């Protein structure tokens, strides 16, 4: 999902200024949206601690190479997308040398509440998908912008509710929630 959201963000930036240059870590969607990949992350997909541990040295190498790239390139800003284990460490290493923005908040309300202190020190502005995240960061006096979730207005079917309920054998008169 980070690749999808990042690609949407790049396309939005380029619709405002087609000359904007985006370099970074990402996947095929971000690359097709116009980002120069410093490192393609598709090969690093990891599920669970075991996968992360297997790829630890590769992730560590990419981290340090990316830090060197940013130090040499000196971009106007850094936008971190999701992936807090990597990105919050990266924000700390940048040490306020560049403005850091964070799109798609770490789920600090569910776990990792200690991360709020790192965010306060090293992130200039949080850009969040959910209204309650905006309120949470405002309470913590962290600059925040709520942009809404990109899937909120996506229609996955052109069929009416009645047609869909009939298709799936659901009672037309009962409320249905899809997850």
C-alpha positions as a Python dict, from the first residue, in 0.01 Angstrom:
ca = {
    (1, 'X'): (0, 0, 0),
    (2, 'X'): (292, 237, 57),
    (3, 'X'): (387, 206, -310),
    (4, 'X'): (29, 283, -416),
    (5, 'X'): (-8, 582, -182),
    (6, 'X'): (338, 709, -278),
    (7, 'X'): (253, 689, -649),
    (8, 'X'): (-66, 887, -586),
    (9, 'X'): (135, 1150, -400),
    (10, 'X'): (394, 1176, -680),
    (11, 'X'): (119, 1216, -941),
    (12, 'X'): (-43, 1488, -728),
    (13, 'X'): (290, 1675, -700),
    (14, 'X'): (354, 1644, -1074),
    (15, 'X'): (5, 1772, -1154),
    (16, 'X'): (101, 2091, -968),
    (17, 'X'): (457, 2110, -1107),
    (18, 'X'): (558, 1860, -1377),
    (19, 'X'): (924, 1953, -1328),
    (20, 'X'): (934, 1830, -968),
    (21, 'X'): (1203, 1567, -912),
    (22, 'X'): (1126, 1272, -684),
    (23, 'X'): (1402, 1031, -582),
    (24, 'X'): (1368, 759, -325),
    (25, 'X'): (1295, 409, -214),
    (26, 'X'): (982, 257, -358),
    (27, 'X'): (821, 10, -587),
    (28, 'X'): (705, -17, -946),
    (29, 'X'): (404, 211, -898),
    (30, 'X'): (613, 496, -762),
    (31, 'X'): (863, 446, -1043),
    (32, 'X'): (589, 455, -1308),
    (33, 'X'): (452, 773, -1147),
    (34, 'X'): (788, 938, -1213),
    (35, 'X'): (1014, 864, -918),
    (36, 'X'): (1380, 781, -973),
    (37, 'X'): (1433, 470, -763),
    (38, 'X'): (1742, 493, -546),
    (39, 'X'): (1659, 136, -449),
    (40, 'X'): (1363, -77, -557),
    (41, 'X'): (1190, -204, -244),
    (42, 'X'): (981, -478, -409),
    (43, 'X'): (1255, -732, -336),
    (44, 'X'): (1252, -639, 33),
    (45, 'X'): (891, -728, 108),
    (46, 'X'): (888, -894, 450),
    (47, 'X'): (610, -1044, 656),
    (48, 'X'): (678, -1099, 1022),
    (49, 'X'): (989, -1076, 1234),
    (50, 'X'): (1151, -1382, 1076),
    (51, 'X'): (1152, -1226, 729),
    (52, 'X'): (1285, -898, 866),
    (53, 'X'): (1568, -1077, 1050),
    (54, 'X'): (1664, -1268, 734),
    (55, 'X'): (1692, -940, 545),
    (56, 'X'): (1841, -734, 828),
    (57, 'X'): (2185, -680, 674),
    (58, 'X'): (2039, -592, 335),
    (59, 'X'): (1797, -344, 497),
    (60, 'X'): (2082, -196, 702),
    (61, 'X'): (2295, -152, 388),
    (62, 'X'): (2008, 21, 205),
    (63, 'X'): (1949, 245, 507),
    (64, 'X'): (2309, 369, 511),
    (65, 'X'): (2330, 403, 132),
    (66, 'X'): (2008, 607, 132),
    (67, 'X'): (2136, 826, 413),
    (68, 'X'): (2453, 894, 212),
    (69, 'X'): (2247, 963, -102),
    (70, 'X'): (2031, 1217, 81),
    (71, 'X'): (2334, 1377, 246),
    (72, 'X'): (2503, 1424, -92),
    (73, 'X'): (2193, 1517, -293),
    (74, 'X'): (2047, 1758, -34),
    (75, 'X'): (1682, 1746, -145),
    (76, 'X'): (1441, 2023, -48),
    (77, 'X'): (1243, 1786, 174),
    (78, 'X'): (1207, 1425, 280),
    (79, 'X'): (866, 1257, 273),
    (80, 'X'): (849, 934, 467),
    (81, 'X'): (566, 695, 380),
    (82, 'X'): (444, 438, 631),
    (83, 'X'): (711, 177, 738),
    (84, 'X'): (791, 331, 1080),
    (85, 'X'): (1066, 87, 1182),
    (86, 'X'): (1285, 215, 898),
    (87, 'X'): (1150, 566, 854),
    (88, 'X'): (1164, 690, 1214),
    (89, 'X'): (1524, 576, 1241),
    (90, 'X'): (1591, 757, 914),
    (91, 'X'): (1427, 1077, 1045),
    (92, 'X'): (1652, 1062, 1353),
    (93, 'X'): (1965, 1023, 1140),
    (94, 'X'): (1875, 1324, 925),
    (95, 'X'): (1887, 1518, 1255),
    (96, 'X'): (1684, 1818, 1144),
    (97, 'X'): (1918, 1891, 850),
    (98, 'X'): (1622, 1869, 612),
    (99, 'X'): (1249, 1918, 659),
    (100, 'X'): (1091, 1576, 717),
    (101, 'X'): (724, 1512, 646),
    (102, 'X'): (553, 1184, 728),
    (103, 'X'): (265, 1055, 515),
    (104, 'X'): (59, 769, 657),
    (105, 'X'): (111, 777, 1030),
    (106, 'X'): (257, 492, 1230),
    (107, 'X'): (-26, 337, 1429),
    (108, 'X'): (86, 493, 1755),
    (109, 'X'): (-270, 471, 1893),
    (110, 'X'): (-251, 90, 1875),
    (111, 'X'): (113, 28, 1966),
    (112, 'X'): (440, 214, 1965),
    (113, 'X'): (314, 515, 2162),
    (114, 'X'): (674, 590, 2254),
    (115, 'X'): (725, 686, 1889),
    (116, 'X'): (532, 1009, 1947),
    (117, 'X'): (846, 1156, 2109),
    (118, 'X'): (1059, 1071, 1803),
    (119, 'X'): (794, 1221, 1574),
    (120, 'X'): (780, 1539, 1783),
    (121, 'X'): (1158, 1586, 1760),
    (122, 'X'): (1231, 1484, 1403),
    (123, 'X'): (919, 1525, 1188),
    (124, 'X'): (812, 1871, 1076),
    (125, 'X'): (454, 1773, 985),
    (126, 'X'): (244, 1459, 992),
    (127, 'X'): (11, 1405, 696),
    (128, 'X'): (-259, 1167, 813),
    (129, 'X'): (-541, 965, 658),
    (130, 'X'): (-784, 953, 951),
    (131, 'X'): (-951, 1238, 1140),
    (132, 'X'): (-878, 1080, 1480),
    (133, 'X'): (-505, 1082, 1394),
    (134, 'X'): (-525, 1455, 1334),
    (135, 'X'): (-682, 1503, 1676),
    (136, 'X'): (-421, 1279, 1840),
    (137, 'X'): (-131, 1478, 1697),
    (138, 'X'): (-299, 1809, 1775),
    (139, 'X'): (-330, 1700, 2140),
    (140, 'X'): (42, 1625, 2134),
    (141, 'X'): (110, 1968, 1975),
    (142, 'X'): (263, 1812, 1665),
    (143, 'X'): (192, 1990, 1335),
    (144, 'X'): (-51, 1777, 1137),
    (145, 'X'): (-264, 1786, 824),
    (146, 'X'): (-555, 1551, 769),
    (147, 'X'): (-593, 1466, 399),
    (148, 'X'): (-849, 1185, 422),
    (149, 'X'): (-811, 827, 310),
    (150, 'X'): (-769, 781, -66),
    (151, 'X'): (-1000, 479, -62),
    (152, 'X'): (-1287, 668, 101),
    (153, 'X'): (-1442, 766, -232),
    (154, 'X'): (-1340, 468, -444),
    (155, 'X'): (-1623, 264, -591),
    (156, 'X'): (-1536, -101, -638),
    (157, 'X'): (-1848, -195, -831),
    (158, 'X'): (-2093, -28, -1061),
    (159, 'X'): (-2373, -248, -927),
    (160, 'X'): (-2630, -114, -684),
    (161, 'X'): (-2643, -236, -323),
    (162, 'X'): (-2954, -436, -408),
    (163, 'X'): (-2779, -608, -701),
    (164, 'X'): (-2472, -688, -491),
    (165, 'X'): (-2676, -828, -204),
    (166, 'X'): (-2869, -1047, -448),
    (167, 'X'): (-2544, -1162, -614),
    (168, 'X'): (-2398, -1272, -280),
    (169, 'X'): (-2722, -1419, -143),
    (170, 'X'): (-2762, -1158, 130),
    (171, 'X'): (-3089, -1037, 280),
    (172, 'X'): (-3183, -713, 107),
    (173, 'X'): (-3342, -570, 422),
    (174, 'X'): (-3049, -625, 660),
    (175, 'X'): (-2747, -402, 703),
    (176, 'X'): (-2432, -550, 552),
    (177, 'X'): (-2075, -461, 633),
    (178, 'X'): (-1792, -575, 407),
    (179, 'X'): (-1439, -602, 536),
}
